[in-house]
């Protein structure tokens, strides 16, 4: 979606530590014109909220809660 590597992903809990934000500029077309409307969208992904022992993961969770 971002068109670039925006985050490290893993099936392991605790991989996401920072809030990752990506801005998307979506164009809407009716097929006859290249773009008749534009929509600016900001997507954010953050750490999952759970109990963690690792202090770095705890900080990521605190930042996720603050960004919500």
Buried (B, 14 or more C-beta within 10 A) or exposed (E): EEEEEEBEEEEEEBBBBBBBEBEEEEEEEEEEEEEEEEEEEEEEBBBEEEEBEEEEBBBBBEBBEEEE
